[in-house]
Amino acid sequence: MEQQKMAQAHEEVEDMQHGPFPVEHLQASGIASLDIKKLKDAGLCTVESVAYSPRKDLLQIKGISEAKVDKIVEAASKLVPLGFTSASQLHAQRLEIIQITSGSRELDKILEGGLETGSITEIYGEFRSGKTQLCHTLCVTCQLPLDQGGGEGKAMYIDAEGTFRPQRLLQIADRFGLNGADVLENVAYARAYNTDHQSRLLLEAASMMVETRFALMIVDSATALYRTDFSGRGELSARQMHLAKFLRSLQKLADEFGVAVVITNQVVAQVDGSAIFAGPQIKPIGGNIMAHASTTRLALRKGRGEERICKVISSPCLAEADARFQISAEAVLKAHDWSHSSAFFFLPDPERRTCGCFHFCRFLMATKPASATLPKSAAISKGYNFASTWEQNAPLTEQQQAAIATLSHAVAERPFPANLSHEHISGRENGLSVNTKDNTWEDSGAIETVLVNTNQFYKWFTDLESAMKSETEEKYRHYVNTLTERIQTCDDILHQVDATLDLFNELQLQHQAVATKTKTLHDACDRLLVEKQRLIEFAEALRSKLNYFDELENVATSFYSPNMNVGNENFLPLLKRLDECISYVESNPQYAESSVYLVKFRQLQSRALGMIRSHVVSVLKSASSQVQAAIRSSGGSKAAVSESVEASVIYVRFKAAASELKPLLEDIESRSSRKEYVQILSECHRLYCEQRFSLIRGIVHQRISEFAKKEALPSLTRSGCAYLMQVCQLEHQLFDHFFPSSSEDISNLAPLIDPLCTYLYDTLRPKLIHETNLDFLCELIDILKVEVLGEQISRRGESLAGLRPTLHRILADVHERLTFRARTHIRDEIANYLPSEDDLDYPAKLEQSAESKSGTTSADENPDVFKTWYPPLEKTLSCLSKLYRCLEPAVFTGLAQEAVEVCSLSIQKASKLVVKRSSPMDGQLFLIKHLLILREQIAPFDIEFSVTHKELDFSHLLEHLRRILRGQASLFDWSRSTSLARTLSPRVLESQIDAKKELEKSLKATCEEFIMSVTKLVVDPMLSFVTKVTAVKVALSSGSQNQKLDSVMAKPLKDQAFATPDKVAELVQKVSASLQQELPKVMEKMKLYLQNPSTRTILFKPIKTNIVEAHIQVQSLLKSEYTPEEVQSTINMVSIQDLQAQLDHLL
């Protein structure tokens, strides 16, 4: 047993070493399981298949990138050897190759042992040549043990022709002594319906071979479906490519799993000129693709009778040789003498195991007419008796008898060949004699030939076949003669055509000679025309280039003319032409004297631009003078100009007076791509803004001054901003009229708008600095953010964009002032608030408020509800509600944190004063009430009430100075961390203060303090009693050295002086009195301070729990230490259920 286990383990190790390796082995090399699943879905089930696959095939797998392909190929190459090996190693490997027997010793002899595994063996031949029968035999022999010529593996059969028959396997299995059911179970069968399906079956076959040992794979036939799926020469290339891929997949299976691949192939008749005489020749289909893919090619053909002949056509290691074999019902057999062979038909029916010559004898006997009689000779009688014996041993079926009858009629109607005697048919030796004269058998009994054995029959049949062949060849000889005559006629016609073509060739040569001479003349004329056109184009190009240089004199003459000015209609066209000349000379510096001309052109351009500037200044000043004259003629000064005069004179009159500038300025804007015109355009913008500012600055300043005298700060801000927006919009419209392309850039109008806005800023800033009212400051922010920046400027767009910088400066100043005033307000009105007697008059204030609101339904309808609040709380909430909408979130967060913290401290100080003035409970409820209000009111603010403070810490510097004085450290030693230069840097300390969390913490502590005080007020006697009892029990459990004390302590609890039933009854009565007298008062105060019932319920719940828990502890002691009579009659303590009902009633 141990030896068997060791052998089995050794075999498993060899299997692992020699493969094939399942593709899951790649996981050890870092390949993901998901990628391995994708490889298996693509048909790559082994590491060998991955290593043998081209990289482009791996890239076509969906979900696998190039990086993954490289990693997978590298991992597979480490497991599968793909490099060189020595021939000796290869020889040693091939000695271990398994060969599968064919079932025939003659066939195995030429194959040197059988079909080789790990390679492709092709078997081709005509129909009924034995291909399929040989495949059926191999399906059985591959399952035999190795010592019997088998492969000890399963078989896989892909059937493309539908000729696979399982019952044939059962018959062959009987011959080899195998169990038929096991043989069928070990054969995997699949029917292929098209070429694509046939290829897909190979993928499934690969996955099956990974799991189970297969020794043989058969494809019968590999090319049948290709003949139907691909038709004609047009699809020949596609067919061959598809066939090559299929054969390559078969070879990969043979390489990976070491199976023997057997494919059958069909043949095609090669009909050509030689076929007329030698008959049609056959060749396998598939061409060179099939020939190169097959390792061994075997050709099958029919022999005599049931004999088949196998020939080795090509093989890398087998010599060409023939083998003869027969196929019986049991399997492929060795060819024997025909007279001794008992069965050699293909069909597996046992009833058809009859000799072929005897079938033919039956056919001859069936041709005998009804009136024929046989001679009474001993030979004939013996032959007849022998035939009768055959008939009894192997009777014919009805189908065979019908076939013989059909052949009889066909032979009877066919005349005998001419070289045979019509009188008789003679044979040798004594036997059966046939006389065919008048289609009757001679009554005289002249049967001259008796066929008593197979050799006599073959001799007679050969003579008959030769006579029939000579008769058939006569028709073909006549056909050949006819073809010969037709060929001669065609040859004569071809000679005449050749003569005609010679005449045409001679005529063509003459035509070419004439055409050559004519073409020379035409080419010369074409060259002259091309040269003429080139010269014309060169002259035109030279003329067009010289035009730019010739323009210098014309342009200079025009610009220096005394009659030329900017208003002249020729000025702008001349300026445009001048720009074109400058551009051309700049782009062609290679021309002679181009730099000289460029300087002269630029001088003319500078003169023209100077004329434009002077003209613009002149027109703008003239327009300003006309406007000022119109204002003076209206009867008022600039300080008293009305709005109607502003619109009609300052803008309309100015636009009309300067209208002649519009075409000029538009032309300059259109050329703004050149830097010279950018400069002159900027100069025009500046000149325009200067003239407009000198015209309207006095009016704007006077209007703003009037607003400042008549209106308060909010109204002044609103009126001043509205007036400036109107002025800016009108100025932008006027600027857009003269400069339509430049009006989009608001910086062009800044020299005019910024000084006008400065007037408003200078007027508002002093007032803002001295404003102390928070409401006014908040109103200013609302005006600037909502009305001005939010609505007006956003709605009117770019025309008012110039006002934004000034308005943002004003808004920033208001924010700064509001922040300062808010901090001052928090410090003075909240942190340093000094309460009056009325502010601390609690609970009297609450009682008065309760009486005044008794006629209302809710606290929200009573305007005096805020009078019951402590003033710093009201001021804090009022301040925060104003600042929330006005300040930035970061600034408001800091102020809110400071305000809440200061307000909480102020309320706590006030609660201490209320304790001194009224009672501790009033102080606690006062603090709870106001802290709850503060927490509730700050909840809507969407901010974090926390601030991080950073400060510099120099406390560590003193210690380092001491160490320097002691000589333990150096001042400037940078190599050491203790030097003063390193330690002078301060430490940054960060501390975060969260006012909301501190508020919650104070509220929680106050509530707990209130709960404990109420609990002690009601059940303090019970708590003291429980404490004493606990102390006594602890003393007893710990023991004591004082025996006397031990004797006293050892008494029962009810005998103790403090725990007698009367004392306990007195204690219970005190607690009951407190529940009935003190606790209702507490509830009344809670109701007075806390108007919300849910708040009171939440606060009272722990008080109730503490009271009930004290009673439960006392009751447990009574049950354990006192008798029931003492508990019921003397102590008479209330039950827990009644106590809970009593407490619930208080709510």
ZIDAFEN-V98372 format. One record per residue. N is the residue number from 1. RES is the residue in one small letter. PHI is phi as a letter, one per 20 degrees, with the letter a starting at -180 (999 if undefined). Layout:
BEGIN
((N | RES | PHI) (N | RES | PHI))
END
This chain:
BEGIN
((1 | m | 999) (2 | e | f) (3 | q | f) (4 | q | f) (5 | k | f) (6 | m | f) (7 | a | f) (8 | q | f) (9 | a | f) (10 | h | f) (11 | e | f) (12 | e | f) (13 | v | f) (14 | e | f) (15 | d | f) (16 | m | f) (17 | q | f) (18 | h | e) (19 | g | m) (20 | p | f) (21 | f | e) (22 | p | f) (23 | v | f) (24 | e | f) (25 | h | f) (26 | l | f) (27 | q | f) (28 | a | f) (29 | s | e) (30 | g | n) (31 | i | e) (32 | a | f) (33 | s | f) (34 | l | f) (35 | d | f) (36 | i | f) (37 | k | f) (38 | k | f) (39 | l | f) (40 | k | f) (41 | d | f) (42 | a | e) (43 | g | n) (44 | l | e) (45 | c | e) (46 | t | c) (47 | v | f) (48 | e | f) (49 | s | f) (50 | v | f) (51 | a | f) (52 | y | e) (53 | s | f) (54 | p | f) (55 | r | f) (56 | k | f) (57 | d | f) (58 | l | f) (59 | l | f) (60 | q | f) (61 | i | f) (62 | k | f) (63 | g | n) (64 | i | d) (65 | s | e) (66 | e | f) (67 | a | f) (68 | k | f) (69 | v | f) (70 | d | f) (71 | k | f) (72 | i | f) (73 | v | f) (74 | e | f) (75 | a | f) (76 | a | f) (77 | s | f) (78 | k | f) (79 | l | e) (80 | v | d) (81 | p | f) (82 | l | c) (83 | g | e) (84 | f | e) (85 | t | b) (86 | s | e) (87 | a | f) (88 | s | f) (89 | q | f) (90 | l | f) (91 | h | f) (92 | a | f) (93 | q | f) (94 | r | f) (95 | l | f) (96 | e | e) (97 | i | f) (98 | i | e) (99 | q | c) (100 | i | e) (101 | t | f) (102 | s | e) (103 | g | n) (104 | s | c) (105 | r | f) (106 | e | f) (107 | l | f) (108 | d | f) (109 | k | f) (110 | i | f) (111 | l | e) (112 | e | l) (113 | g | o) (114 | g | p) (115 | l | f) (116 | e | e) (117 | t | e) (118 | g | n) (119 | s | b) (120 | i | d) (121 | t | d) (122 | e | d) (123 | i | c) (124 | y | c) (125 | g | r) (126 | e | f) (127 | f | f) (128 | r | m) (129 | s | e) (130 | g | o) (131 | k | f) (132 | t | f) (133 | q | f) (134 | l | f) (135 | c | f) (136 | h | f) (137 | t | f) (138 | l | f) (139 | c | f) (140 | v | e) (141 | t | f) (142 | c | f) (143 | q | e) (144 | l | f) (145 | p | f) (146 | l | f) (147 | d | f) (148 | q | d) (149 | g | n) (150 | g | e) (151 | g | d) (152 | e | l) (153 | g | b) (154 | k | e) (155 | a | c) (156 | m | c) (157 | y | c) (158 | i | d) (159 | d | d) (160 | a | d) (161 | e | d) (162 | g | m) (163 | t | d) (164 | f | f) (165 | r | c) (166 | p | f) (167 | q | f) (168 | r | f) (169 | l | f) (170 | l | f) (171 | q | f) (172 | i | f) (173 | a | f) (174 | d | f) (175 | r | f) (176 | f | e) (177 | g | m) (178 | l | d) (179 | n | f) (180 | g | f) (181 | a | f) (182 | d | f) (183 | v | f) (184 | l | f) (185 | e | f) (186 | n | e) (187 | v | d) (188 | a | e) (189 | y | d) (190 | a | b) (191 | r | e) (192 | a | e) (193 | y | d) (194 | n | b) (195 | t | f) (196 | d | f) (197 | h | f) (198 | q | f) (199 | s | f) (200 | r | f) (201 | l | f) (202 | l | f) (203 | l | f) (204 | e | f) (205 | a | f) (206 | a | f) (207 | s | f) (208 | m | f) (209 | m | f) (210 | v | f) (211 | e | e) (212 | t | c) (213 | r | e) (214 | f | d) (215 | a | d) (216 | l | b) (217 | m | c) (218 | i | d) (219 | v | c) (220 | d | c) (221 | s | d) (222 | a | f) (223 | t | d) (224 | a | f) (225 | l | f) (226 | y | f) (227 | r | f) (228 | t | d) (229 | d | f) (230 | f | c) (231 | s | c) (232 | g | m) (233 | r | f) (234 | g | f) (235 | e | d) (236 | l | f) (237 | s | f) (238 | a | f) (239 | r | f) (240 | q | f) (241 | m | f) (242 | h | f) (243 | l | f) (244 | a | f) (245 | k | f) (246 | f | f) (247 | l | f) (248 | r | f) (249 | s | f) (250 | l | f) (251 | q | f) (252 | k | f) (253 | l | f) (254 | a | f) (255 | d | f) (256 | e | f) (257 | f | d) (258 | g | m) (259 | v | e) (260 | a | e) (261 | v | e) (262 | v | d) (263 | i | c) (264 | t | d) (265 | n | c) (266 | q | e) (267 | v | c) (268 | v | c) (269 | a | f) (270 | q | e) (271 | v | e) (272 | d | b) (273 | g | f) (274 | s | f) (275 | a | f) (276 | i | f) (277 | f | d) (278 | a | e) (279 | g | n) (280 | p | f) (281 | q | e) (282 | i | d) (283 | k | b) (284 | p | f) (285 | i | e) (286 | g | o) (287 | g | m) (288 | n | f) (289 | i | g) (290 | m | f) (291 | a | f) (292 | h | f) (293 | a | f) (294 | s | e) (295 | t | f) (296 | t | c) (297 | r | d) (298 | l | d) (299 | a | d) (300 | l | d) (301 | r | b) (302 | k | f) (303 | g | d) (304 | r | f) (305 | g | m) (306 | e | e) (307 | e | f) (308 | r | c) (309 | i | c) (310 | c | d) (311 | k | c) (312 | v | f) (313 | i | e) (314 | s | b) (315 | s | a) (316 | p | f) (317 | c | c) (318 | l | d) (319 | a | e) (320 | e | f) (321 | a | b) (322 | d | d) (323 | a | b) (324 | r | d) (325 | f | b) (326 | q | c) (327 | i | d) (328 | s | d) (329 | a | f) (330 | e | e) (331 | a | r) (332 | v | f) (333 | l | c) (334 | k | f) (335 | a | f) (336 | h | d) (337 | d | f) (338 | w | f) (339 | s | f) (340 | h | d) (341 | s | f) (342 | s | e) (343 | a | a) (344 | f | b) (345 | f | e) (346 | f | f) (347 | l | f) (348 | p | e) (349 | d | f) (350 | p | f) (351 | e | f) (352 | r | e) (353 | r | e) (354 | t | c) (355 | c | f) (356 | g | f) (357 | c | f) (358 | f | f) (359 | h | f) (360 | f | f) (361 | c | f) (362 | r | f) (363 | f | f) (364 | l | f) (365 | m | f) (366 | a | f) (367 | t | f) (368 | k | f) (369 | p | f) (370 | a | f) (371 | s | e) (372 | a | f) (373 | t | c) (374 | l | e) (375 | p | f) (376 | k | e) (377 | s | d) (378 | a | f) (379 | a | f) (380 | i | f) (381 | s | f) (382 | k | f) (383 | g | f) (384 | y | f) (385 | n | f) (386 | f | f) (387 | a | f) (388 | s | f) (389 | t | f) (390 | w | f) (391 | e | f) (392 | q | f) (393 | n | f) (394 | a | c) (395 | p | f) (396 | l | e) (397 | t | e) (398 | e | f) (399 | q | f) (400 | q | f) (401 | q | f) (402 | a | f) (403 | a | f) (404 | i | f) (405 | a | f) (406 | t | f) (407 | l | f) (408 | s | f) (409 | h | f) (410 | a | f) (411 | v | f) (412 | a | f) (413 | e | e) (414 | r | e) (415 | p | f) (416 | f | f) (417 | p | f) (418 | a | f) (419 | n | e) (420 | l | d) (421 | s | f) (422 | h | f) (423 | e | e) (424 | h | a) (425 | i | c) (426 | s | d) (427 | g | c) (428 | r | d) (429 | e | m) (430 | n | e) (431 | g | r) (432 | l | f) (433 | s | d) (434 | v | d) (435 | n | d) (436 | t | d) (437 | k | f) (438 | d | l) (439 | n | l) (440 | t | c) (441 | w | e) (442 | e | f) (443 | d | f) (444 | s | f) (445 | g | m) (446 | a | e) (447 | i | e) (448 | e | e) (449 | t | c) (450 | v | d) (451 | l | e) (452 | v | d) (453 | n | b) (454 | t | f) (455 | n | f) (456 | q | f) (457 | f | f) (458 | y | f) (459 | k | f) (460 | w | f) (461 | f | f) (462 | t | f) (463 | d | f) (464 | l | f) (465 | e | f) (466 | s | f) (467 | a | f) (468 | m | f) (469 | k | f) (470 | s | f) (471 | e | f) (472 | t | f) (473 | e | f) (474 | e | f) (475 | k | f) (476 | y | f) (477 | r | f) (478 | h | f) (479 | y | f) (480 | v | f) (481 | n | f) (482 | t | f) (483 | l | f) (484 | t | f) (485 | e | f) (486 | r | f) (487 | i | f) (488 | q | f) (489 | t | f) (490 | c | f) (491 | d | f) (492 | d | f) (493 | i | f) (494 | l | f) (495 | h | f) (496 | q | f) (497 | v | f) (498 | d | f) (499 | a | f) (500 | t | f) (501 | l | f) (502 | d | f) (503 | l | f) (504 | f | f) (505 | n | f) (506 | e | f) (507 | l | f) (508 | q | f) (509 | l | f) (510 | q | f) (511 | h | f) (512 | q | f) (513 | a | f) (514 | v | f) (515 | a | f) (516 | t | f) (517 | k | f) (518 | t | f) (519 | k | f) (520 | t | f) (521 | l | f) (522 | h | f) (523 | d | f) (524 | a | f) (525 | c | f) (526 | d | f) (527 | r | f) (528 | l | f) (529 | l | f) (530 | v | f) (531 | e | f) (532 | k | f) (533 | q | f) (534 | r | f) (535 | l | f) (536 | i | f) (537 | e | f) (538 | f | f) (539 | a | f) (540 | e | f) (541 | a | f) (542 | l | f) (543 | r | f) (544 | s | f) (545 | k | f) (546 | l | f) (547 | n | f) (548 | y | f) (549 | f | f) (550 | d | f) (551 | e | f) (552 | l | g) (553 | e | f) (554 | n | f) (555 | v | f) (556 | a | f) (557 | t | f) (558 | s | f) (559 | f | f) (560 | y | e) (561 | s | f) (562 | p | f) (563 | n | e) (564 | m | e) (565 | n | b) (566 | v | f) (567 | g | f) (568 | n | f) (569 | e | f) (570 | n | e) (571 | f | f) (572 | l | f) (573 | p | f) (574 | l | f) (575 | l | f) (576 | k | f) (577 | r | f) (578 | l | f) (579 | d | f) (580 | e | f) (581 | c | f) (582 | i | f) (583 | s | f) (584 | y | f) (585 | v | f) (586 | e | f) (587 | s | e) (588 | n | c) (589 | p | f) (590 | q | f) (591 | y | f) (592 | a | f) (593 | e | l) (594 | s | f) (595 | s | f) (596 | v | f) (597 | y | f) (598 | l | f) (599 | v | f) (600 | k | f) (601 | f | f) (602 | r | f) (603 | q | f) (604 | l | f) (605 | q | f) (606 | s | f) (607 | r | f) (608 | a | f) (609 | l | f) (610 | g | f) (611 | m | f) (612 | i | f) (613 | r | f) (614 | s | f) (615 | h | f) (616 | v | f) (617 | v | f) (618 | s | f) (619 | v | f) (620 | l | f) (621 | k | f) (622 | s | f) (623 | a | f) (624 | s | f) (625 | s | f) (626 | q | f) (627 | v | f) (628 | q | f) (629 | a | f) (630 | a | f) (631 | i | f) (632 | r | f) (633 | s | f) (634 | s | f) (635 | g | n) (636 | g | c) (637 | s | e) (638 | k | f) (639 | a | f) (640 | a | d) (641 | v | f) (642 | s | e) (643 | e | f) (644 | s | f) (645 | v | f) (646 | e | g) (647 | a | f) (648 | s | e) (649 | v | d) (650 | i | f) (651 | y | d) (652 | v | f) (653 | r | f) (654 | f | f) (655 | k | f) (656 | a | f) (657 | a | f) (658 | a | d) (659 | s | f) (660 | e | f) (661 | l | f) (662 | k | g) (663 | p | f) (664 | l | f) (665 | l | f) (666 | e | f) (667 | d | f) (668 | i | f) (669 | e | f) (670 | s | f) (671 | r | d) (672 | s | f) (673 | s | f) (674 | r | e) (675 | k | f) (676 | e | f) (677 | y | f) (678 | v | f) (679 | q | f) (680 | i | f) (681 | l | f) (682 | s | f) (683 | e | f) (684 | c | f) (685 | h | f) (686 | r | f) (687 | l | f) (688 | y | f) (689 | c | f) (690 | e | f) (691 | q | f) (692 | r | f) (693 | f | f) (694 | s | f) (695 | l | e) (696 | i | d) (697 | r | f) (698 | g | f) (699 | i | f) (700 | v | f) (701 | h | f) (702 | q | f) (703 | r | f) (704 | i | f) (705 | s | f) (706 | e | f) (707 | f | f) (708 | a | f) (709 | k | f) (710 | k | e) (711 | e | d) (712 | a | f) (713 | l | f) (714 | p | f) (715 | s | f) (716 | l | f) (717 | t | f) (718 | r | f) (719 | s | f) (720 | g | f) (721 | c | f) (722 | a | f) (723 | y | f) (724 | l | f) (725 | m | f) (726 | q | f) (727 | v | f) (728 | c | f) (729 | q | f) (730 | l | f) (731 | e | f) (732 | h | f) (733 | q | f) (734 | l | f) (735 | f | f) (736 | d | f) (737 | h | f) (738 | f | e) (739 | f | c) (740 | p | f) (741 | s | e) (742 | s | e) (743 | s | f) (744 | e | f) (745 | d | e) (746 | i | f) (747 | s | f) (748 | n | f) (749 | l | e) (750 | a | f) (751 | p | g) (752 | l | e) (753 | i | f) (754 | d | g) (755 | p | f) (756 | l | f) (757 | c | f) (758 | t | f) (759 | y | g) (760 | l | f) (761 | y | f) (762 | d | f) (763 | t | f) (764 | l | e) (765 | r | g) (766 | p | f) (767 | k | f) (768 | l | f) (769 | i | f) (770 | h | e) (771 | e | e) (772 | t | d) (773 | n | e) (774 | l | f) (775 | d | f) (776 | f | f) (777 | l | f) (778 | c | f) (779 | e | f) (780 | l | f) (781 | i | f) (782 | d | f) (783 | i | f) (784 | l | f) (785 | k | f) (786 | v | e) (787 | e | f) (788 | v | e) (789 | l | f) (790 | g | f) (791 | e | d) (792 | q | f) (793 | i | f) (794 | s | f) (795 | r | f) (796 | r | e) (797 | g | m) (798 | e | f) (799 | s | f) (800 | l | d) (801 | a | f) (802 | g | f) (803 | l | e) (804 | r | g) (805 | p | g) (806 | t | f) (807 | l | f) (808 | h | f) (809 | r | f) (810 | i | f) (811 | l | f) (812 | a | f) (813 | d | f) (814 | v | f) (815 | h | g) (816 | e | f) (817 | r | f) (818 | l | f) (819 | t | f) (820 | f | f) (821 | r | f) (822 | a | f) (823 | r | f) (824 | t | f) (825 | h | f) (826 | i | f) (827 | r | f) (828 | d | e) (829 | e | e) (830 | i | d) (831 | a | f) (832 | n | d) (833 | y | f) (834 | l | d) (835 | p | f) (836 | s | e) (837 | e | f) (838 | d | f) (839 | d | f) (840 | l | d) (841 | d | e) (842 | y | d) (843 | p | e) (844 | a | f) (845 | k | f) (846 | l | f) (847 | e | f) (848 | q | f) (849 | s | f) (850 | a | f) (851 | e | f) (852 | s | f) (853 | k | d) (854 | s | f) (855 | g | e) (856 | t | e) (857 | t | e) (858 | s | b) (859 | a | f) (860 | d | f) (861 | e | e) (862 | n | e) (863 | p | f) (864 | d | e) (865 | v | f) (866 | f | f) (867 | k | f) (868 | t | e) (869 | w | e) (870 | y | f) (871 | p | g) (872 | p | g) (873 | l | f) (874 | e | f) (875 | k | f) (876 | t | f) (877 | l | f) (878 | s | f) (879 | c | f) (880 | l | f) (881 | s | f) (882 | k | f) (883 | l | f) (884 | y | f) (885 | r | e) (886 | c | d) (887 | l | e) (888 | e | f) (889 | p | g) (890 | a | f) (891 | v | f) (892 | f | f) (893 | t | f) (894 | g | f) (895 | l | f) (896 | a | f) (897 | q | f) (898 | e | f) (899 | a | f) (900 | v | f) (901 | e | f) (902 | v | f) (903 | c | f) (904 | s | f) (905 | l | f) (906 | s | f) (907 | i | f) (908 | q | f) (909 | k | f) (910 | a | f) (911 | s | f) (912 | k | f) (913 | l | f) (914 | v | f) (915 | v | f) (916 | k | f) (917 | r | e) (918 | s | d) (919 | s | b) (920 | p | g) (921 | m | f) (922 | d | f) (923 | g | f) (924 | q | f) (925 | l | f) (926 | f | g) (927 | l | f) (928 | i | f) (929 | k | g) (930 | h | f) (931 | l | f) (932 | l | f) (933 | i | f) (934 | l | f) (935 | r | f) (936 | e | f) (937 | q | f) (938 | i | e) (939 | a | f) (940 | p | f) (941 | f | f) (942 | d | e) (943 | i | b) (944 | e | e) (945 | f | e) (946 | s | c) (947 | v | c) (948 | t | e) (949 | h | d) (950 | k | d) (951 | e | b) (952 | l | e) (953 | d | d) (954 | f | d) (955 | s | f) (956 | h | f) (957 | l | f) (958 | l | f) (959 | e | f) (960 | h | f) (961 | l | f) (962 | r | f) (963 | r | f) (964 | i | f) (965 | l | f) (966 | r | f) (967 | g | n) (968 | q | e) (969 | a | b) (970 | s | d) (971 | l | f) (972 | f | c) (973 | d | e) (974 | w | f) (975 | s | f) (976 | r | d) (977 | s | f) (978 | t | e) (979 | s | f) (980 | l | f) (981 | a | f) (982 | r | e) (983 | t | e) (984 | l | f) (985 | s | f) (986 | p | f) (987 | r | e) (988 | v | e) (989 | l | d) (990 | e | d) (991 | s | c) (992 | q | d) (993 | i | d) (994 | d | d) (995 | a | f) (996 | k | f) (997 | k | f) (998 | e | f) (999 | l | f) (1000 | e | f) (1001 | k | f) (1002 | s | f) (1003 | l | f) (1004 | k | f) (1005 | a | f) (1006 | t | f) (1007 | c | f) (1008 | e | f) (1009 | e | f) (1010 | f | f) (1011 | i | f) (1012 | m | f) (1013 | s | f) (1014 | v | f) (1015 | t | f) (1016 | k | f) (1017 | l | f) (1018 | v | e) (1019 | v | d) (1020 | d | f) (1021 | p | g) (1022 | m | f) (1023 | l | f) (1024 | s | f) (1025 | f | f) (1026 | v | f) (1027 | t | f) (1028 | k | f) (1029 | v | f) (1030 | t | f) (1031 | a | f) (1032 | v | f) (1033 | k | f) (1034 | v | f) (1035 | a | f) (1036 | l | f) (1037 | s | f) (1038 | s | e) (1039 | g | n) (1040 | s | b) (1041 | q | f) (1042 | n | f) (1043 | q | f) (1044 | k | f) (1045 | l | f) (1046 | d | f) (1047 | s | f) (1048 | v | f) (1049 | m | f) (1050 | a | f) (1051 | k | f) (1052 | p | f) (1053 | l | f) (1054 | k | f) (1055 | d | e) (1056 | q | f) (1057 | a | f) (1058 | f | e) (1059 | a | c) (1060 | t | f) (1061 | p | g) (1062 | d | f) (1063 | k | f) (1064 | v | f) (1065 | a | f) (1066 | e | f) (1067 | l | f) (1068 | v | f) (1069 | q | f) (1070 | k | f) (1071 | v | f) (1072 | s | f) (1073 | a | f) (1074 | s | f) (1075 | l | f) (1076 | q | e) (1077 | q | d) (1078 | e | f) (1079 | l | f) (1080 | p | f) (1081 | k | f) (1082 | v | f) (1083 | m | f) (1084 | e | f) (1085 | k | f) (1086 | m | f) (1087 | k | f) (1088 | l | f) (1089 | y | e) (1090 | l | d) (1091 | q | f) (1092 | n | e) (1093 | p | f) (1094 | s | f) (1095 | t | f) (1096 | r | f) (1097 | t | f) (1098 | i | f) (1099 | l | f) (1100 | f | e) (1101 | k | f) (1102 | p | f) (1103 | i | f) (1104 | k | f) (1105 | t | f) (1106 | n | f) (1107 | i | f) (1108 | v | f) (1109 | e | f) (1110 | a | f) (1111 | h | f) (1112 | i | f) (1113 | q | f) (1114 | v | f) (1115 | q | f) (1116 | s | f) (1117 | l | f) (1118 | l | f) (1119 | k | f) (1120 | s | e) (1121 | e | d) (1122 | y | c) (1123 | t | f) (1124 | p | g) (1125 | e | f) (1126 | e | f) (1127 | v | f) (1128 | q | e) (1129 | s | e) (1130 | t | e) (1131 | i | f) (1132 | n | l) (1133 | m | e) (1134 | v | f) (1135 | s | f) (1136 | i | f) (1137 | q | f) (1138 | d | f) (1139 | l | f) (1140 | q | f) (1141 | a | f) (1142 | q | f) (1143 | l | f) (1144 | d | f) (1145 | h | f) (1146 | l | f) (1147 | l | f))
END
